[in-house]
Amino acid sequence: MFLHRCYYAVKPLLPWRLRMALRRNAASGLRRRFAATWPIDPGSPRPPVGWPGWPHDRRFAFVITHDVEGPAGLAKCRALAELEMRLGFRSCFNFVPEGAYAAPKELRVWLLANGFEVGVHDLHHDGKLFTSRRGFSAKAARINHRLRDWGATGFRAGFMLRRLEWLHDLAISWDSSTFDTDPFEPQSEGAGTIFPFWIPAPGAKRERDGYVELPYTLPQDSTLFLLLQEASPAIWLRKLDWIAEHGGMALVNVHPDYLCLEGEPASARTYPVACYTSLLAHVRDRHGDQAWHALPREVAAHVNTIAPRPPCARPRRICLLTQSCYEQDNRVLRYAESLAARGDWVEVLALRRHQSDPVSTTLSGVKVHRLDDRFVKNERSPLGHLRPALRFLWRAARWLAAESAHRPFDLVHVHNMPDFLVLATRLLRRRGTRVILDIHDLTPEFYAAKFRDGRPGFSGSLLQLLERASAAAADHIIVSNHLWRDKYAARTGTAGRCSVFLNHVDSRVHRPGLRRRTDHRTVILFPGSLHWHQGLDLALLAFREVSAEIPDAELHFYGDGSMKPALVALAAELDCRGIVRFHDPVPVRDIAEVMAGADLGIVPKRADTFGNEAYSTKIMEFMALGVPVVVAGTRIDRHYFDDSVVRFFQPGDAGSLARAMLDALRDTEGTRTRVAKALEYAARNNWESREADYLRLIDDVIRDGSARETGVKPTSPHPATPPAKGSGR
């Protein structure tokens, strides 16, 4: 708003041609940048909840408004109204109460007598109406005087500068100071809908306390013909047909000031009236009785008959920020697709897996932007881990700042690692964007396990300070398991604003019946990151014993990480090169089929400070696929599972792991029983069971900046048996 005030302070001093040249130069870049959402925003056709349609069973509404900015426009009003009457239309003329002209009473009376509507357009039309709250209250009294004097019930702010919550000071039934999408306006955040909606008064005790907002949905004539210098009304016609197809409201704002009527000389400041009459003829001839030709007051009256009043149907704009490859991150993928499926506009900032992957793409309704390359990362040292994280932070902060300048985000959902990625949202949060920080892993424990063999050291204290600072930069925290939630909340002081969402399995992806293998091999599988805490060296030692007992056994690793070179070397040392195979990571949907083809899944984590409390998604994925799984008996896994659904072994003991693997492969009856119970457990505790909780959490945080703490624990593998006292279940 400060920049707006500065511009409108110097605007009278700038020649019109200079102002227009500057605006056209900026507009050419904006048009390219927002080509995906202007003139048609694909997220805007969703009707409000409970929308009943238009009167008389009409397919869509067509509404005409005119903002009369100066004496030149005033002089054309009657001729323009007569032209519209000849074509069978009526419109609303919005006059400036205290501007460069006075709207004659005779003209207003004539318009009303002929079925037109009169509205109020700003106060002075100088861009200063919303400079201060106190100043607006004083100006509102003068606007209300004109509303009463003119018999008007509607308002539109000059230059579409607006504070919708302040407009409750006005005695209006409708306002039209917004638009569905228009990046060329100074306050360019659109309502994101082609339907009218209700703006309730703050703390309203009665449902009727408020006003109806009527966003203009066809580009303004000044934008189309003067700023962008379009030679025809083709954009108008194309968008009107699109609105008609989706049953919305086609509201156009035509300025008499810029029309070149028949017989008038052409000017750089006007465009041919034929462009406008072509629009009217198109509505009449192509759409006929399908269009409800309505005045703004009639649309407002229709909305007031709907109970409850329809809220804004604008899809939420949500960004997910993750320094991972989107297609391989099941947690982020699940969130994003659930939001997109309900109609939100979802964008993800992530990493690129391969050089052949496009920098930007759309996957299942989610717009994915790949800001950096995963394949050039070097994470074998703390510095190698930090450099790409800082680079990604910088690129994400720049991208978010640039995007939100024109179309603010309702919420940014940041995923660690690292926690400090949340700092990319600092500017947005000051502007009102809500922020959720999602803790996949506890950073101090993760770094200790990755670089210090589980020992915390001095760096652990520094990471805890950074952890606390990052938590303070978010409105709400999501933690990936209950043990970590308690520890994290105690360390960061976030008790009461933490929720738990496990890495719940998506049963649409991981489901029984995906197995395609028909050979006689015995495939043991580990899919995931190849790091020390995963205990994969123990898996290799155990597999050497298993392969001696089961000659056709093979051990497959799908993933990447700092331990991969050492694991490859160890496999060679153990003379297992032919039967131990290393594969690159694959997307979530592809790995599901790979996992389904396994005869046994293994999760051989170490019970160090990190692995002992790190919940492994792989366990539930194997369970949901009907694949038996051998699991280290860590604290976290015994917290959520028992021997009826998984085969435990002693963490860190290669011999115990080998015995558990052999037992799971040989005891077919016991394994079959365990798999059946695991399938039931996974079906009760999948993502579908928590999806509604997540979406509700998102809505609560966007609305209030907070949400009640939620952390539903999975139901017991034996739901009929009460949990043991002190078990933590």
Secondary structure, 3 states (H helix, E strand, C coil): CHHHHHHHHHHHHCCHHHHHHHHHHHHHHHHHHCCCCCCCCCCCCCCCCCCCCCHHHCCEEEEEEEEECCHHHHHHHHHHHHHHHHHCCCCEEEECCCCCCCCCHHHHHHHHHCCCEEEEECCCCCCCCCCCHHHHHHHHHHHHHHHHHHCCCEEECHHHCCCCCHHHHCCCCEECCCECCCCCCCCCCCCCCCCCEEEECCCCCCCCCEEEECCECCCCHHHHHHHCCCCCCHHHHHHHHHHHHHCCEEEEECCHHHEECCCCCCCCCCEEHHHHHHHHHHHHHHHHHHEEECCHHHHHHHHHCCCCCCCCCCCCEEEEEEEEEHHHCHHHHHHHHHHHHCCCEEEEEEEECCCCCCCEEEECCEEEEEEEEHHHCCCCCHHHHHHHHHHHHHHHHHHHHHHHCCCCCCEEEEECCCHHHHHHHHHHHHCCCEEEEEECCCHHHHHHHHHCCCCCHHHHHHHHHHHHHHHHCCCEEEECCHHHHHHHHHHHCCCCCEEECCCCCCCCCCCCCCCCCCCCCEEEEEECCCCHHHCHHHHHHHHHHHHHHCCCEEEEEECCCCCHHHHHHHHHHCCCCCCEEEECCCCHHHHHHHHHCCCEEEECCCCCCCCCCCCCHHHHHHHHHCCCEEEECCHHHHHHCCCCCCEEECCCCHHHHHHHHHHHHHCHHHHHHHHHHHHHHHHHCCHHHCHHHHHHHHHHHHHHCCCCCCCCCCCCCCCCCCCCCCCCC
